[in-house]
Amino acid sequence: MTKLTRLSTYRPVWTLVLVLAVSAYLATGLGFSEVRPLLEGELPESNPVVHDYNLFAQRNPHRNFYVLGIESREPSGIWNPRTLAKIIEVSDEASYLDGALPNVQSIATWEHVTGNEDTIDIERLMPEVPEGAAEMARVRQVVQSDPLIFGRLVSEDERMALVRLTFRDDAAPDVIHSGLVQLRDRFADPEKIIIFGREYSNVEMNKAVDQNIRVVLPLAGLLLLAFFYLSFGRWQAVWLAFTMIVLSVVDFLGLMGVLGIPQTVLSSTVPVILIVVLGSYVVHLLRRVYEEAERMPWERAVSTAVATTGRPVAIAAATTALGFATLAVFQIYSIREFGMLAAAGVLICGVISITWLPAALLVFCSRAPEESMRLRRPFLAFIEWITEAAVGVSSARRSTLLCVTTAVVLLSVAGLSRLSLGDSPSKYYASGHPVRDAFETFVEHFGGDGFLFVEFSAPAGKTAFDPDFLGRVHAFQRDAEEIEHVGYASSVVDRVFMRTNRIMNGDDPAYERVPETERLAASYAEVFRWTAPETLAEMLEDVDSPRRLVVDVFAEVEDSVLIDKTVQDLRALVELHFPSPEAGSAIFGGEWFVWIAQNEYIVKGKLLNLALSILLVGAVCLAAMRTVRLAAISVLPAGLSALMLFGIMGAIGIRLNMTTCVLTAMVVGIGVDFAVHFLVRYEEIKSKAGSGADPDLLRAATIRCAASPILFDSFSNVVAFSVCMVSALVPVRNFGWLICFSMLACAATTLMLLPSLVPRGEGKRDIVSGAAAESHPSRLSHSGGGFHGEPLSPASAGRWGPYGGAPLLARDLFVVLWVNLRGRLRP
């Protein structure tokens, strides 16, 4: 670390060249970082659900479903020539999209089975628009009487028809998305056409993540730069901070691209976090540079500031990175990846702060510009007003503060009791977004919005044509359709065997049942093998001697709570109808099963992460405070703020999921920073004032001294994080306002509650003893006034408030540890 700080001041030109060279190399990775789809590869491979998911995907490669919904606004619903013609055209055009398989399903392509005991005819139900009212009535009657069509391809209110198509697994999602959007736009008037599909949703998610980087990130930087001007009153500070923000973001995103790490919803927020962290480091260093420049030449001021603050900044970066790295205890890949990426980004910010900033100050600047008060007076007056308000609140009776705190805790616990797990992919998007609209429309018209897959394997020595096996599968389907939130269950059993068996027996409904012999079932499959091979291949692994078949369960999958309940009911039905291997076995497929399996990992990971964060933070606080009481007090704002945060989440229905579960680590770090900063100030003032000082005056003076840096830090973070609330993704919006609330709550708790909890009398051991304070006056004095032999009074303490020097926590904590360690090592 010493070598880095010396390099930046002794060889500033070479430092700039080196930093720019590294950034130029990393910039080659910009634009190559893909976006990992939602729900993909989140859990360990050893998880049983993941094992079944991978096995199912290997056995059934072509299940990349998309659905086009055509909704008519006519009083007759879809039963008018224009809408029916559109269904036919869309069905035909869809089969020609790049990567599309030929098995397009709609009422236009449906294989209508007719025949008698001797022959079976399979032909398209509606190859062209019906001519005349009689022909249209015939087609409508067929649709209404066929349970495989009515309520599945045509809604029961007959206002929407579906065109279901499948794409090859190697088809490019962006190409599919583009083709479907073009198809929708061509036929979208006056009918409403919606698109639904996992890959379609993933591409929309990619666009939203890209918006976070292209729109939210620059906006966060601009707002933070404006806040810097309000704080420093110097354009020099603004453009220096701007160059550092650009370098850090380019380095981070470029590093992801070079390493081939894809973006996710969580990792898309890391650049905003880096802007916030970098802002704190810039403020810390620039304040010290400008303070030193008042007493010495510019070059010496920069060197002195870097020499005294470079190491604390590095320690702050290391501890912050360590806090993010504790998220590695999660077994959910996105959370673990977010923690490690954030840790790497924080270290990048730390290195840039102690290399680029001092070198740029020496090469491009020759002095500190004059401080301007333009536009700043209202801001500084606001800081002063909050400070005095905190003094007034903290001087209230302890019983009053205790009652208010107790009420807040009780309300938070009440909200926390309602906190639930899970998530809803449809609610990742704002109301009115095409993806969310598709979810809601499908649930409204069809009672579901996605497929859960169950693959059944025949018992050893038998094929999937075995009547007993087919009967058990049919019983499973029948009972599955009775489950709440399930629309229907379909497979080759009802779509081929039972339907054909009925047609072969004079279309008698009594014969709509499983074929009585294995040979008969095989013959029915053979008919479809030659007349509708794509449909049969979708449902059977091997037409000649299949051992497995797949049941498609159409259900509501827009909420993990609903999916979890549905999956539990489906598993119970599997155990009921397939009680032993002699009856057959089943595995579950589809990304939704993996998604709900994450809930257990979120709970375990959150508990481990919380315990590890508290352990590390508690150890640091105990080492700094050297008393258990002060260490406990320092953790209180963070604990109370986290409790309030999760209480609010439970009260308003924000669930604990992959996005919100990372908040605790950030809240704990922020809250402890503020509390330790306040306690360090309190002990410094008490050591200068002596043992006879009035405790109330000590607390008031401490608030006036500590409020400025605490408020500045919290406000700058709020300014940067607030831009997350304009994101296209609702989880990112929630993340933004929740973290803003937690920062303000930590600052308020520290300034208003903590003063009433500090020891009234002399403790067994101060953080900074009077002797240490006298031995190291330069370390404990500030140019803003208040610690230069002046009498301790509210007036002098006030002058040191929002207008004077305001070093941040990293330096304070390091000074405390260094003073105590040096005192112990002295003979």
LINFENRA-V231484 format. One record per backbone hydrogen bond with DSSP energy under -0.5 kcal/mol. CO is the residue of the C=O (numbers start at 1). NH is the residue of the N-H. E is the energy in kcal/mol with one decimal. If there is no record, write none. Layout:
co=CO nh=NH e=E
co=CO nh=NH e=E
This chain:
co=1 nh=5 e=-2.2
co=2 nh=6 e=-2.4
co=3 nh=7 e=-2.5
co=4 nh=8 e=-2.1
co=5 nh=9 e=-1.1
co=6 nh=10 e=-3.4
co=6 nh=11 e=-0.5
co=7 nh=11 e=-1.8
co=11 nh=15 e=-2.1
co=12 nh=16 e=-2.3
co=13 nh=17 e=-2.4
co=14 nh=18 e=-2.6
co=15 nh=19 e=-2.6
co=16 nh=20 e=-2.5
co=17 nh=21 e=-2.3
co=18 nh=22 e=-2.3
co=19 nh=23 e=-2.4
co=20 nh=24 e=-2.6
co=21 nh=25 e=-2.1
co=22 nh=26 e=-2.4
co=23 nh=27 e=-2.2
co=24 nh=28 e=-0.6
co=25 nh=28 e=-1.2
co=26 nh=29 e=-2.0
co=27 nh=30 e=-1.5
co=29 nh=32 e=-1.6
co=32 nh=34 e=-0.8
co=34 nh=36 e=-0.5
co=34 nh=263 e=-4.4
co=37 nh=40 e=-1.5
co=39 nh=41 e=-0.6
co=42 nh=333 e=-3.4
co=44 nh=47 e=-1.6
co=47 nh=51 e=-2.4
co=48 nh=52 e=-2.4
co=49 nh=53 e=-2.4
co=50 nh=54 e=-2.8
co=51 nh=55 e=-2.3
co=52 nh=56 e=-2.8
co=53 nh=57 e=-2.4
co=54 nh=58 e=-2.0
co=55 nh=59 e=-2.0
co=56 nh=60 e=-2.4
co=61 nh=63 e=-1.1
co=63 nh=65 e=-1.6
co=64 nh=167 e=-1.5
co=65 nh=198 e=-0.5
co=66 nh=165 e=-2.3
co=67 nh=69 e=-0.5
co=67 nh=196 e=-2.3
co=68 nh=70 e=-0.5
co=68 nh=163 e=-2.4
co=69 nh=71 e=-0.7
co=69 nh=194 e=-2.1
co=70 nh=72 e=-0.5
co=70 nh=161 e=-2.0
co=71 nh=192 e=-2.5
co=74 nh=77 e=-1.8
co=76 nh=79 e=-1.3
co=78 nh=80 e=-2.3
co=80 nh=84 e=-2.4
co=81 nh=85 e=-2.3
co=82 nh=86 e=-1.8
co=83 nh=87 e=-2.1
co=84 nh=88 e=-2.0
co=85 nh=89 e=-2.5
co=86 nh=90 e=-2.8
co=87 nh=91 e=-2.1
co=88 nh=92 e=-2.2
co=89 nh=93 e=-2.9
co=90 nh=94 e=-2.4
co=91 nh=95 e=-1.0
co=93 nh=96 e=-1.4
co=94 nh=97 e=-1.4
co=97 nh=100 e=-2.2
co=99 nh=168 e=-2.7
co=102 nh=104 e=-2.1
co=105 nh=164 e=-3.1
co=106 nh=110 e=-1.4
co=108 nh=126 e=-0.5
co=110 nh=112 e=-1.2
co=110 nh=125 e=-2.0
co=111 nh=113 e=-0.6
co=112 nh=114 e=-0.5
co=112 nh=123 e=-1.9
co=114 nh=121 e=-4.1
co=119 nh=116 e=-2.4
co=121 nh=114 e=-3.1
co=123 nh=112 e=-3.2
co=124 nh=127 e=-0.5
co=130 nh=132 e=-0.7
co=131 nh=135 e=-0.6
co=132 nh=136 e=-1.8
co=133 nh=137 e=-2.3
co=134 nh=138 e=-2.0
co=135 nh=139 e=-2.2
co=136 nh=140 e=-2.4
co=137 nh=141 e=-2.2
co=138 nh=142 e=-2.1
co=139 nh=143 e=-2.3
co=140 nh=144 e=-2.6
co=141 nh=145 e=-1.6
co=142 nh=146 e=-1.0
co=143 nh=146 e=-0.6
co=143 nh=150 e=-0.6
co=145 nh=147 e=-0.7
co=146 nh=149 e=-1.8
co=146 nh=150 e=-2.8
co=149 nh=152 e=-2.1
co=149 nh=153 e=-2.6
co=149 nh=154 e=-1.9
co=153 nh=162 e=-2.8
co=154 nh=151 e=-3.7
co=155 nh=158 e=-1.9
co=158 nh=78 e=-2.1
co=159 nh=72 e=-2.6
co=160 nh=155 e=-2.6
co=161 nh=70 e=-3.0
co=162 nh=164 e=-0.5
co=163 nh=68 e=-2.6
co=164 nh=105 e=-3.1
co=165 nh=66 e=-2.5
co=166 nh=101 e=-3.5
co=167 nh=64 e=-0.6
co=168 nh=171 e=-1.5
co=172 nh=176 e=-2.4
co=173 nh=177 e=-3.0
co=174 nh=178 e=-2.4
co=175 nh=179 e=-2.4
co=176 nh=180 e=-2.6
co=177 nh=181 e=-2.4
co=178 nh=182 e=-2.3
co=179 nh=183 e=-2.2
co=180 nh=184 e=-2.6
co=181 nh=185 e=-2.7
co=182 nh=186 e=-1.9
co=183 nh=187 e=-1.4
co=184 nh=188 e=-0.6
co=191 nh=193 e=-0.5
co=192 nh=71 e=-3.2
co=194 nh=69 e=-2.5
co=196 nh=67 e=-2.9
co=197 nh=201 e=-2.4
co=198 nh=202 e=-2.3
co=199 nh=203 e=-2.3
co=200 nh=204 e=-2.0
co=201 nh=205 e=-2.2
co=202 nh=206 e=-2.4
co=203 nh=207 e=-2.1
co=204 nh=208 e=-1.9
co=205 nh=209 e=-2.6
co=206 nh=210 e=-2.6
co=207 nh=211 e=-1.9
co=208 nh=212 e=-1.7
co=209 nh=213 e=-1.4
co=210 nh=214 e=-2.6
co=211 nh=215 e=-3.0
co=211 nh=216 e=-1.4
co=212 nh=217 e=-1.8
co=215 nh=219 e=-1.9
co=216 nh=220 e=-2.4
co=217 nh=221 e=-2.1
co=218 nh=222 e=-2.5
co=219 nh=223 e=-2.4
co=220 nh=224 e=-2.2
co=221 nh=225 e=-2.2
co=222 nh=226 e=-2.2
co=223 nh=227 e=-2.0
co=224 nh=228 e=-1.9
co=225 nh=229 e=-1.8
co=226 nh=230 e=-1.9
co=227 nh=231 e=-1.6
co=228 nh=232 e=-3.2
co=228 nh=233 e=-0.5
co=229 nh=233 e=-2.1
co=233 nh=372 e=-2.1
co=234 nh=238 e=-0.9
co=235 nh=239 e=-2.5
co=236 nh=240 e=-2.0
co=237 nh=241 e=-2.0
co=238 nh=242 e=-2.3
co=239 nh=243 e=-2.2
co=240 nh=244 e=-1.7
co=241 nh=245 e=-2.4
co=242 nh=246 e=-2.4
co=243 nh=247 e=-2.3
co=244 nh=248 e=-2.6
co=245 nh=249 e=-2.4
co=246 nh=250 e=-2.5
co=247 nh=251 e=-2.7
co=248 nh=252 e=-2.3
co=249 nh=253 e=-2.8
co=250 nh=254 e=-2.6
co=251 nh=255 e=-2.2
co=252 nh=256 e=-2.0
co=253 nh=257 e=-2.0
co=254 nh=258 e=-2.9
co=255 nh=259 e=-2.4
co=256 nh=260 e=-0.7
co=256 nh=261 e=-2.7
co=257 nh=260 e=-0.5
co=260 nh=262 e=-0.6
co=263 nh=36 e=-2.8
co=264 nh=268 e=-1.6
co=266 nh=269 e=-1.9
co=267 nh=270 e=-1.1
co=269 nh=273 e=-1.8
co=270 nh=274 e=-2.6
co=271 nh=275 e=-1.9
co=272 nh=276 e=-1.9
co=273 nh=277 e=-2.7
co=274 nh=278 e=-3.1
co=275 nh=279 e=-2.1
co=276 nh=280 e=-1.5
co=277 nh=281 e=-1.7
co=278 nh=282 e=-2.8
co=279 nh=283 e=-2.3
co=280 nh=284 e=-2.2
co=281 nh=285 e=-2.4
co=282 nh=286 e=-2.9
co=283 nh=287 e=-2.4
co=284 nh=288 e=-1.3
co=285 nh=289 e=-2.3
co=286 nh=290 e=-2.7
co=287 nh=291 e=-2.0
co=288 nh=292 e=-2.5
co=289 nh=293 e=-2.1
co=290 nh=294 e=-0.6
co=291 nh=294 e=-0.9
co=292 nh=295 e=-1.8
co=292 nh=296 e=-1.1
co=297 nh=301 e=-2.5
co=298 nh=302 e=-2.4
co=299 nh=303 e=-2.3
co=300 nh=304 e=-2.9
co=301 nh=305 e=-2.5
co=302 nh=306 e=-2.4
co=303 nh=307 e=-2.4
co=304 nh=308 e=-2.0
co=305 nh=309 e=-2.1
co=306 nh=310 e=-2.4
co=309 nh=313 e=-2.2
co=310 nh=314 e=-2.1
co=311 nh=315 e=-2.6
co=312 nh=316 e=-2.8
co=313 nh=317 e=-2.6
co=314 nh=318 e=-2.4
co=315 nh=319 e=-2.7
co=316 nh=320 e=-2.5
co=317 nh=321 e=-2.5
co=318 nh=322 e=-2.1
co=319 nh=323 e=-2.0
co=320 nh=324 e=-2.0
co=321 nh=325 e=-2.4
co=322 nh=326 e=-1.1
co=323 nh=326 e=-0.6
co=324 nh=327 e=-1.8
co=325 nh=328 e=-2.1
co=326 nh=329 e=-1.6
co=327 nh=330 e=-1.8
co=331 nh=333 e=-0.6
co=332 nh=336 e=-2.4
co=333 nh=337 e=-3.1
co=334 nh=338 e=-2.3
co=335 nh=339 e=-2.4
co=336 nh=340 e=-2.1
co=337 nh=341 e=-2.7
co=338 nh=342 e=-2.8
co=339 nh=343 e=-2.1
co=340 nh=344 e=-2.3
co=341 nh=345 e=-2.8
co=342 nh=346 e=-2.4
co=343 nh=347 e=-2.0
co=344 nh=348 e=-2.0
co=345 nh=349 e=-2.2
co=346 nh=350 e=-2.3
co=347 nh=351 e=-2.4
co=348 nh=352 e=-2.5
co=349 nh=353 e=-2.1
co=350 nh=354 e=-1.6
co=351 nh=355 e=-0.7
co=352 nh=355 e=-0.6
co=352 nh=356 e=-1.2
co=352 nh=357 e=-1.3
co=355 nh=359 e=-1.5
co=356 nh=360 e=-2.9
co=357 nh=361 e=-2.2
co=358 nh=362 e=-1.8
co=359 nh=363 e=-2.3
co=360 nh=364 e=-2.5
co=360 nh=365 e=-0.5
co=361 nh=365 e=-0.8
co=367 nh=369 e=-0.6
co=373 nh=376 e=-1.6
co=373 nh=377 e=-1.0
co=376 nh=380 e=-2.8
co=377 nh=381 e=-2.7
co=378 nh=382 e=-2.1
co=379 nh=383 e=-2.1
co=380 nh=384 e=-2.3
co=381 nh=385 e=-2.4
co=382 nh=386 e=-2.3
co=383 nh=387 e=-2.3
co=384 nh=388 e=-2.4
co=385 nh=389 e=-2.1
co=386 nh=390 e=-2.4
co=387 nh=391 e=-2.0
co=388 nh=392 e=-2.3
co=389 nh=393 e=-2.5
co=390 nh=394 e=-2.6
co=391 nh=395 e=-1.2
co=393 nh=396 e=-1.6
co=397 nh=401 e=-2.0
co=398 nh=402 e=-2.6
co=399 nh=403 e=-2.2
co=400 nh=404 e=-2.4
co=401 nh=405 e=-2.7
co=402 nh=406 e=-2.5
co=403 nh=407 e=-2.4
co=404 nh=408 e=-2.3
co=405 nh=409 e=-2.5
co=406 nh=410 e=-2.7
co=407 nh=411 e=-2.5
co=408 nh=412 e=-2.3
co=409 nh=413 e=-2.7
co=410 nh=414 e=-2.2
co=411 nh=415 e=-2.1
co=412 nh=416 e=-2.9
co=413 nh=417 e=-2.0
co=415 nh=418 e=-1.4
co=416 nh=419 e=-1.7
co=420 nh=656 e=-2.8
co=423 nh=560 e=-3.0
co=424 nh=427 e=-0.9
co=425 nh=428 e=-1.3
co=426 nh=429 e=-1.1
co=428 nh=730 e=-2.6
co=430 nh=433 e=-2.1
co=433 nh=437 e=-2.9
co=434 nh=438 e=-2.0
co=435 nh=439 e=-2.1
co=436 nh=440 e=-2.4
co=437 nh=441 e=-2.5
co=438 nh=442 e=-2.4
co=439 nh=443 e=-2.1
co=440 nh=444 e=-2.0
co=441 nh=445 e=-2.2
co=442 nh=446 e=-2.9
co=442 nh=447 e=-0.6
co=442 nh=448 e=-0.9
co=443 nh=447 e=-1.2
co=445 nh=156 e=-0.7
co=450 nh=555 e=-2.6
co=452 nh=553 e=-3.1
co=453 nh=589 e=-2.9
co=454 nh=456 e=-0.6
co=454 nh=551 e=-2.9
co=455 nh=587 e=-2.0
co=456 nh=549 e=-1.9
co=457 nh=585 e=-1.9
co=459 nh=462 e=-1.9
co=463 nh=466 e=-1.6
co=466 nh=470 e=-2.7
co=467 nh=471 e=-2.5
co=468 nh=472 e=-2.0
co=469 nh=473 e=-2.1
co=470 nh=474 e=-2.5
co=471 nh=475 e=-2.3
co=472 nh=476 e=-2.2
co=473 nh=477 e=-2.4
co=474 nh=478 e=-2.6
co=475 nh=479 e=-2.3
co=476 nh=480 e=-2.5
co=477 nh=481 e=-1.8
co=479 nh=482 e=-1.2
co=480 nh=483 e=-1.6
co=483 nh=486 e=-1.7
co=485 nh=556 e=-2.5
co=488 nh=554 e=-2.8
co=490 nh=552 e=-3.2
co=491 nh=495 e=-2.3
co=492 nh=496 e=-1.7
co=492 nh=497 e=-2.0
co=493 nh=498 e=-2.8
co=494 nh=499 e=-0.7
co=496 nh=500 e=-2.3
co=497 nh=501 e=-2.2
co=498 nh=502 e=-1.8
co=499 nh=503 e=-2.0
co=500 nh=504 e=-2.5
co=502 nh=505 e=-1.1
co=502 nh=507 e=-1.6
co=502 nh=508 e=-0.9
co=503 nh=506 e=-1.0
co=505 nh=508 e=-1.1
co=507 nh=509 e=-0.6
co=508 nh=511 e=-2.2
co=509 nh=512 e=-1.6
co=511 nh=513 e=-2.4
co=517 nh=521 e=-1.7
co=518 nh=522 e=-2.1
co=519 nh=523 e=-1.9
co=520 nh=524 e=-2.0
co=521 nh=525 e=-2.0
co=522 nh=526 e=-1.9
co=523 nh=527 e=-1.7
co=524 nh=528 e=-1.7
co=525 nh=529 e=-1.7
co=526 nh=530 e=-1.2
co=527 nh=530 e=-0.7
co=527 nh=531 e=-1.8
co=528 nh=532 e=-2.2
co=532 nh=536 e=-1.8
co=533 nh=537 e=-2.7
co=534 nh=538 e=-1.3
co=535 nh=539 e=-0.6
co=536 nh=539 e=-1.2
co=536 nh=540 e=-2.1
co=539 nh=550 e=-1.2
co=546 nh=464 e=-3.5
co=547 nh=458 e=-3.1
co=548 nh=541 e=-1.1
co=549 nh=456 e=-2.6
co=550 nh=552 e=-0.5
co=551 nh=454 e=-2.1
co=551 nh=553 e=-0.6
co=552 nh=490 e=-2.4
co=552 nh=554 e=-0.7
co=553 nh=452 e=-2.7
co=553 nh=555 e=-0.6
co=554 nh=487 e=-3.2
co=554 nh=488 e=-1.3
co=555 nh=449 e=-2.5
co=555 nh=450 e=-1.2
co=555 nh=557 e=-0.6
co=558 nh=426 e=-0.6
co=559 nh=563 e=-2.3
co=560 nh=564 e=-2.7
co=561 nh=565 e=-1.9
co=562 nh=566 e=-2.5
co=563 nh=567 e=-3.1
co=564 nh=568 e=-2.2
co=565 nh=569 e=-2.0
co=566 nh=570 e=-2.4
co=567 nh=571 e=-2.7
co=568 nh=572 e=-1.9
co=569 nh=573 e=-1.8
co=570 nh=574 e=-2.1
co=571 nh=575 e=-2.2
co=572 nh=576 e=-1.7
co=573 nh=577 e=-2.6
co=574 nh=578 e=-2.3
co=580 nh=583 e=-1.8
co=580 nh=584 e=-1.0
co=585 nh=457 e=-2.7
co=587 nh=455 e=-2.7
co=589 nh=453 e=-1.9
co=590 nh=593 e=-1.0
co=590 nh=594 e=-0.8
co=591 nh=595 e=-2.0
co=592 nh=596 e=-2.0
co=593 nh=597 e=-1.3
co=594 nh=598 e=-0.6
co=595 nh=598 e=-1.2
co=596 nh=599 e=-1.2
co=597 nh=601 e=-0.7
co=598 nh=602 e=-2.3
co=599 nh=603 e=-2.0
co=600 nh=604 e=-2.2
co=601 nh=605 e=-2.8
co=602 nh=606 e=-2.5
co=603 nh=607 e=-2.1
co=604 nh=608 e=-2.3
co=605 nh=609 e=-3.0
co=606 nh=610 e=-2.6
co=607 nh=611 e=-2.3
co=608 nh=612 e=-2.6
co=609 nh=613 e=-2.7
co=610 nh=614 e=-2.5
co=611 nh=615 e=-2.3
co=612 nh=616 e=-2.6
co=613 nh=617 e=-2.9
co=614 nh=618 e=-2.9
co=615 nh=619 e=-2.1
co=616 nh=620 e=-2.2
co=617 nh=621 e=-2.7
co=618 nh=622 e=-2.5
co=619 nh=623 e=-2.2
co=620 nh=624 e=-2.1
co=621 nh=625 e=-3.6
co=622 nh=626 e=-2.2
co=627 nh=631 e=-2.0
co=628 nh=632 e=-2.5
co=629 nh=633 e=-2.4
co=630 nh=634 e=-2.4
co=631 nh=635 e=-1.1
co=632 nh=636 e=-0.9
co=633 nh=636 e=-0.7
co=633 nh=637 e=-0.6
co=635 nh=639 e=-2.5
co=636 nh=640 e=-3.0
co=637 nh=641 e=-2.5
co=638 nh=642 e=-2.5
co=639 nh=643 e=-2.2
co=640 nh=644 e=-2.4
co=641 nh=645 e=-2.5
co=642 nh=646 e=-2.5
co=643 nh=647 e=-2.1
co=644 nh=648 e=-2.4
co=645 nh=649 e=-2.1
co=646 nh=650 e=-2.3
co=647 nh=651 e=-2.2
co=648 nh=652 e=-2.3
co=649 nh=653 e=-0.9
co=649 nh=654 e=-2.0
co=653 nh=655 e=-0.6
co=655 nh=657 e=-0.8
co=656 nh=422 e=-1.2
co=657 nh=661 e=-2.2
co=659 nh=662 e=-0.9
co=660 nh=663 e=-1.5
co=662 nh=666 e=-0.9
co=663 nh=667 e=-2.8
co=664 nh=668 e=-2.8
co=665 nh=669 e=-1.8
co=666 nh=670 e=-2.3
co=667 nh=671 e=-2.9
co=668 nh=672 e=-2.2
co=669 nh=673 e=-1.7
co=670 nh=674 e=-2.1
co=671 nh=675 e=-2.2
co=672 nh=676 e=-2.8
co=673 nh=677 e=-2.2
co=674 nh=678 e=-2.2
co=675 nh=679 e=-2.6
co=676 nh=680 e=-2.7
co=677 nh=681 e=-1.9
co=678 nh=682 e=-2.4
co=679 nh=683 e=-2.4
co=680 nh=684 e=-2.1
co=681 nh=685 e=-2.5
co=682 nh=686 e=-2.5
co=683 nh=687 e=-2.2
co=684 nh=688 e=-1.7
co=685 nh=689 e=-2.5
co=686 nh=690 e=-1.8
co=690 nh=693 e=-1.1
co=694 nh=698 e=-2.4
co=695 nh=699 e=-2.4
co=696 nh=700 e=-2.2
co=697 nh=701 e=-2.5
co=698 nh=702 e=-2.2
co=699 nh=703 e=-2.3
co=700 nh=704 e=-2.2
co=701 nh=705 e=-1.9
co=702 nh=706 e=-3.1
co=703 nh=707 e=-2.5
co=706 nh=710 e=-1.9
co=707 nh=711 e=-3.3
co=708 nh=712 e=-2.8
co=709 nh=713 e=-2.5
co=710 nh=714 e=-2.5
co=711 nh=715 e=-3.1
co=712 nh=716 e=-2.6
co=713 nh=717 e=-1.9
co=714 nh=718 e=-2.3
co=715 nh=719 e=-2.8
co=716 nh=720 e=-1.9
co=717 nh=721 e=-2.9
co=718 nh=722 e=-2.1
co=720 nh=723 e=-0.8
co=721 nh=724 e=-1.8
co=722 nh=725 e=-1.6
co=723 nh=726 e=-1.9
co=724 nh=727 e=-1.7
co=728 nh=430 e=-0.7
co=728 nh=730 e=-0.5
co=729 nh=733 e=-1.9
co=730 nh=734 e=-2.9
co=731 nh=735 e=-2.5
co=732 nh=736 e=-2.2
co=733 nh=737 e=-2.2
co=734 nh=738 e=-2.4
co=735 nh=739 e=-2.2
co=736 nh=740 e=-1.9
co=737 nh=741 e=-2.3
co=738 nh=742 e=-2.4
co=739 nh=743 e=-2.0
co=740 nh=744 e=-2.2
co=741 nh=745 e=-2.7
co=742 nh=746 e=-2.4
co=743 nh=747 e=-2.3
co=744 nh=748 e=-2.7
co=745 nh=749 e=-2.7
co=746 nh=750 e=-2.3
co=747 nh=751 e=-2.3
co=748 nh=752 e=-2.2
co=749 nh=753 e=-1.9
co=749 nh=754 e=-1.6
co=753 nh=756 e=-0.9
co=754 nh=757 e=-1.9
co=754 nh=758 e=-1.0
co=769 nh=773 e=-2.3
co=770 nh=774 e=-2.2
co=771 nh=775 e=-2.4
co=772 nh=776 e=-1.6
co=774 nh=777 e=-0.7
co=776 nh=779 e=-0.7
co=776 nh=780 e=-1.0
co=777 nh=780 e=-0.5
co=777 nh=781 e=-0.7
co=782 nh=785 e=-1.3
co=791 nh=793 e=-0.7
co=793 nh=797 e=-2.6
co=794 nh=798 e=-2.3
co=795 nh=799 e=-1.8
co=796 nh=800 e=-0.8
co=797 nh=800 e=-0.5
co=798 nh=801 e=-1.7
co=801 nh=804 e=-0.9
co=808 nh=812 e=-1.5
co=809 nh=813 e=-3.1
co=810 nh=814 e=-2.0
co=811 nh=815 e=-2.9
co=812 nh=816 e=-2.4
co=813 nh=817 e=-2.3
co=814 nh=818 e=-3.0
co=815 nh=819 e=-3.0
co=816 nh=820 e=-2.2
co=817 nh=821 e=-2.6
co=818 nh=822 e=-2.9
co=819 nh=823 e=-2.2
co=820 nh=824 e=-1.9
co=821 nh=825 e=-2.0
co=822 nh=826 e=-1.4
